[in-house]
Every structure is written in C-alpha cells, then in structure tokens.
Amino acid sequence: MLQTPCLRKAMKALSQITIPVFLIRYLDELELRQAIEKLFNKV
C-alpha cells in the first residue's frame, strides 16, 4: 500500500489518540479489565 505523507501523518496521529483512549476505557470499565486479566492468566 502506497502512503502519501498526509496519510502517514494522519495514521500516526490516530495511533497517538488510540492508546490514551484505550487506557481511559481500561481504567473506567471493570469488565474490560477482567476480560484482559482472564486472557493473561490463561496457561
């Protein structure tokens, strides 16, 4: 896939937003934390 400089810049900005949004959801939602913990505790 060919990326123009504008597309590359937009994708970088999106990735910088996605991580904080996920962290806010993770801290706010007990069910999300439990689901992730369950995945990490699988043997």
C-alpha positions as CSV (number, residue, x, y, z in Angstrom):
1,M,0.0,0.0,0.0
2,L,1.4,3.4,-1.0
3,Q,1.2,6.0,1.7
4,T,1.3,9.7,1.0
5,P,2.9,11.9,3.6
6,C,-0.5,13.2,4.6
7,L,-1.9,9.7,5.1
8,R,1.2,8.7,7.1
9,K,0.8,11.8,9.3
10,A,-2.9,11.1,9.9
11,M,-2.2,7.4,10.8
12,K,0.5,8.5,13.3
13,A,-1.9,11.0,14.9
14,L,-4.6,8.3,15.1
15,S,-2.2,5.9,16.8
16,Q,-1.3,8.6,19.3
17,I,-5.0,9.0,20.2
18,T,-5.9,5.3,20.3
19,I,-3.6,4.4,23.2
20,P,-4.9,7.1,25.6
21,V,-8.5,6.3,24.7
22,F,-7.8,2.6,25.5
23,L,-6.2,3.4,28.8
24,I,-9.1,5.6,29.8
25,R,-11.5,2.7,28.9
26,Y,-9.3,0.2,30.7
27,L,-9.3,2.3,33.9
28,D,-13.0,3.0,33.7
29,E,-14.5,-0.4,32.8
30,L,-14.2,-3.2,35.3
31,E,-15.5,-5.8,32.7
32,L,-12.7,-4.8,30.3
33,R,-10.1,-5.2,32.9
34,Q,-11.4,-8.6,34.0
35,A,-11.5,-9.8,30.4
36,I,-7.9,-8.8,29.8
37,E,-6.8,-10.3,33.1
38,K,-8.5,-13.5,32.2
39,L,-6.6,-13.6,28.8
40,F,-3.3,-13.0,30.6
41,N,-3.9,-15.7,33.2
42,K,-4.5,-18.5,30.7
43,V,-1.9,-21.2,30.9
